[in-house]
Amino acid sequence: DTKEPIVRWRSCANLFYSNWLNYFVYQATPYDITKIQ
């Protein structure tokens, strides 16, 4: 039963990390996104 909360915590941590990474990338390149695509 102790594995369930760990999986939930890891999923939340991964979601938070991905959101932070996307925010950092968008802040680093605010106008270059259209050029990359």
N, C-alpha and C positions, 0 to 999 in steps of 0.2 A: 504493500500500500504506500510505501514511502517513495516509490518511483514516480507516481502520478504527479505530485507537486513539482518535482524536479523537471519533468518534461514540460509542464506548464510554464515554469520559470524560464527555461531555456527558450521556449517559443516566444515568450514576451521579450526576453533579452535580445533575441535575434531580430525581432520586429523593431525594437527600439534602436538597435545598432544600424539596421538597414535604413531606417528613417533618418538617423543622425548622419549617416554616410551620404545619403542623397542630398540632405540639406547642405552639408559641407561642400559637395561637388557643385551644387547650384550656386552657392555663394562664391565659390572660387571661379566659376565660369558662367556668369549671368547672361552674357550675350553671345557666347561661342557655341551654344547648344545647337542653334540653327545651322551653323557652319559644319558641325560634326555630322549632322544628319544629311 
